[in-house]
């Protein structure tokens, strides 16, 4: 065998070995759980798009406009849930700009406008804080250092004067001792958001449990709306128990109680029941999501009001909920929004049911 023949045989064997290795790697990738999940998600998306396109075939939309509607639905809602946190004017590029369609038809604008209303109809506008003088004793807040350690310390407002606020810490972080002059951030919960303002420590008790801070002006408060505070209206029946801070049944509210959740977010809920729920009490109940049940969920009443007919409406904020559980709630909210969007859009006749 000549030298050239030996090189040729060696090259062919190497190519066969590389081909076998490549096929093996491809098979392993195809059988990997991540690839299988990606393929399933892709197939589900194609099926959903196909369903929407079939329904849109009965409307007055052109093919390009049908694609625009499908793209809007999937980009704004299920494919990119964080887009809901952006300003609703994100739809301007769909309704006003229309980069792919020079002159959008009235039917297209109507469909996209309806999508916008469905997705944003349950967004609550958080009012600005008028004055910290509206605060009432027993208001639950969180405080943390403005710089350095940012551990949130739960506390309760015990005294309100013209120039200062006094809080008692319900749980003290032993890693830091507060001193007069420290700059703190005051976190005041609202049913739909969180108010945050800088304050200065005036005095601290010897046991580090009671802190007096400067009076924060209303204009200093910033409104923070995180994803977990965006709510979806619903009607969910639950059965709850009133518990103490230690998790034991509250003897002042024995037994279980029936209630209805009117709206839900990743941060809390609004509950209506036939029993008065004072601000500050804790509730424990199962939460029924789209595909699972979170049991138990603990929530604190941060606002309560009496309704006609001996009913009470309470705004709840979840306590001790894990990031994974919060994400499960948010995923269910977007799934319910998608289902509502698909039901409400009268795609067969191109009419707006709202």
N, C-alpha and C positions, 0 to 999 in steps of 0.2 A: 504494500500500500504506500502510495507516494505521500509526501508531506502535505500536499494540498488536499488529498483525500482525507487524511487524518484530521486536518483542521475543519473540513466540511462535516465529517461525522460528529466531531466534538461540538460544533456550532449547532447542529441539528438536535443533539441530545440536550444541550443547554436550553434551546428554544422550547422543546417538549416539557422540560422540567419547569421552566418559567410559566408556560401555559397552564400546566397542572396546578401550580401554586396560585396563579391568578384565579383560576376557576374555584379553587378551594376558598380563597379569601372572599370572592363574590358570594359563594354559597353561605359562608358564615355571616356575612353582612345581611343577606336576605333573610336569614333565620333569626337574627338578633331581635330582642323585644322592642328596641327603639325603632328599628326599621319597620317592624310589623305594625307598631302603633302609628308611625308616620303614614304608612300605606293606608291603614284604616281611616285615619283622619282625612287623608286626601280623597279617598273614595267617598266618604260621607259628604265632604264639601262638594264634590262633583255631582253627587245625587241631589243635594240641596239646590245647587245652581240649576240643574236640569229641571227640577220641580218648579222653581221660580220662572224659568224660561218658558216652560209649557203653559203656566198660568198667564204669563205676560203675552203669550201668543194671541189671547182673546181680547187684548186691549188695542187701543189706537196707537200704541207706541211703535216707532220704527225699530229695526233690529239693533241699531246702535244705541237707541234710547233704552231698550230692554237690558242691554249689557250694562248701561250706566246705572240702572236701578239695582240690578243684582250686585254690582260692584259697591254701590253705596251701602246696601244692606249689610254686606259682609265686612266691609272695611270699617264701618262706623260701629257696628254692634258686636257680633260674636268674634270676628277675627281680631279686633283691636279694642278690647273693653276699656283700656285706659283713655281712649279717645273721648269717652263720656266725661272725663274730667276737664277736658278743654272747653273753651268757650263755644256755645252752640253755633256761633258764627262759622264754625268749621264747615257747615253746610253751604256756606256762600259759594264755595268752589263747585258745588254740585248744582245749586239752584241759580246762581248769578253768573258765575264764570263760565261753566260748561266748556272747558278747553277742547273737548273732543266733538262738541256739537255746536255749530255756529248759531242756529236758531232753535232752541228747545221748544217743543210743542207744549200746549197748555196741559195736556194729559201727563206729560213727564213732570212738569213743575208741580202738578197736583199730587202725583205719587210721591215725589221726593219731599214735598212739604208735609205730607201725611207721615212719612217715616220720621221726619224731624219731630213732629208733634208727639208721636208715640214714644220715641226714645227720650224726649226731654219733658214730657208732661208731668212726670213725678219728681222733677228736680225742685227742691224747695229753696227759695231765695232767703238767705239768712239775714235778718235785720241787723243794722249796726247797734252796738251797745250804747244806749242813751247816757247812762250814768252809773258809776259803781255805787252811788248812793241808793240805787234800787235794790242792792243786795239785801238779803235777809239772813238772820242768824241760822245756823245749821246748814248753810250752803256748803256743799262738798266741792273742793277744788284740789288741784295738784300744784305743788311748787317744786322748782328745781333751780340750781345755780345757773346764772346766765353764762358763766364761763366754767370750763373744767368739767367736773363730774356732772352729768345731766340726768341723774336718777330722779325719777318723779316721786315725790313724797306726798301721799294722800293726806289731806288735812280738812278741817271743818272750821268755818268762820264762827267765832264765838262772840266777837264784839266789833261793832262798827261805829267809829267816831268820825268827826268832820275831817280830820287830817290823817287818820291811820286806820288800819285793819289789823285785827288780832286773830291768829289762827292757832288751832291746836292740832299737832300732828297725830294722826291715828296710827301711824306706824313710822318708827324712826330708823333711818339708816345710820348704823353706828360708825360707818367709815368716814363721816364728816361731821364736824361741829360747827354750827352756824355762829356768826359773830356780827355785831352791829357794823353796818356799812357794807355788808355783802349785797351784791346785786343778784336778785332772783327773777325768775320768770314765773308769773302767775298764770295758771291754766284753768280757765273757768268753763265747765262743760255746758253746752247748749244742746237741745235735742237734735239739731242738724249739723252742728259744727263745734268748734272750740275757739274761745276767745283767749288770746294770749297778750300779756302786758308786762313790761319791766317794772319792778318795785325794788325798794331799798329796805334792808333790815334796820329797824330802829332799836329794838331790844329783844333779848332772848332770855327765857326763864332758865333757872339753874339746872333743871332736868332736861333741857334742850327739847322740850315737847311743846312749848308755847312760844310763838314768834309774832312780834308786832312789826308790821311793814308800813311803808308810806302809802298814802292814798293814791291810787292810780286814776288818772284822768281818763275819761271815756275815749278821747281822741287817741290815747296811747295804745288802746287795745287793737290788735289785729285779728281778723277772722281767718281761721285756718280750716279749710274744707278738704278733708282727706277722702280718699275713695270710700272708706268704711262708713262715712256719714251720708252717702247718697242713698236715698230710700226708694222703695217700690211699694205702692199700695197693694194690699191684699186683705183677705179675710181668713185668718187661720185660728181655729179653735184650739185652746190649750187648757191644761189643768196645772195650776201652779201651787207651790207652798211658799209661805213667808218664813224666812229663816233669819237667824241672828248672824252677826259677823263671823262667828266661829263655825257656821254651817249647821247649827242645831235648829230644830223647829222652834219658831217664835211662839212662846206661850200666849202672847197677846193676840195672835192670829192663828189659832189652832186649826188643824185639818187642811184639806185641800180646797181650792177655789177655782171656779171656771171663769175663763176670760177669752177675749177675742183680740188677736193682734191685727191692728189696722194697717200698719206699715212696718217695713223691716229694712234694716241696713246691716252692714258689717260691724257697725258700732253700737247698735241698739235697736229699739222698737218702740212703737206706741201701742199701749194696751188699754182696753176698756173692760171693766168688770163691775160687778154689783157690790163690791166691797171697797170702802175707802182705803187708799194706800198712802200713808204719809210719806213725805219726802225723806229719803235716807234709808228706808227699809230695803231689804234684799229679798229677791224672789228666786226660786229655783223651779225650772220647768224644762220639758223636752221641746226641742225645736225641730219641726218637720221640714226638711229641705227637699229639693227636687229628687234626689236619689239616695238620701240617707236621713238618719235621725241623729241629731246631736243631743245626747242625754247624759248628764244634766247640763243645762246652761244656767249660769248665775248672772243676775242683772240687778242693778241698783236703781231705785226710783230717784230721778233727779228733778222731776217736776210733776206736780199732780194738780188736777182740777176736778171739781164736781160738775156733773152733767145732769140735765133734767131726767127724771125717772129714777132717782136714787142710784145713779151710775157714777163711776169714777173713771177718768181718763188719766193715765200715767205715762210719762215718757221715761223709757228705760235706757240705761247704758250698761252694756255687758261688762262684767268684772271677771278678770282672770282668764279671759278667752285666749287661746293660743293663736299664733299667726296662721297655722294650718286650718284651724276651725274657722277663722275669719275669712280665709280664702275660699273655703267651702261654701260659706254663706254668700259671698260675693258672686261666686260662679253660679249658684242657684238663682240669684237675682237676675243675672244676665240671661240665664236659660229661660226664666219666666218672661223676661222682656222679649226675647226672640219669639217665644211661642205666642205672646200677645200680639207682636208685630205681624206674625204670619196669619193669625186669625183675623185681625182687624183690617188688614189690607184687602179690599174687595178687588183683587186682581182680575177676576173673571170679567167684570164689566168696567173696570177702571174707575169705580166710584169711591169716594171717600165716605166711610161709614160714620166718621165723627161729625 
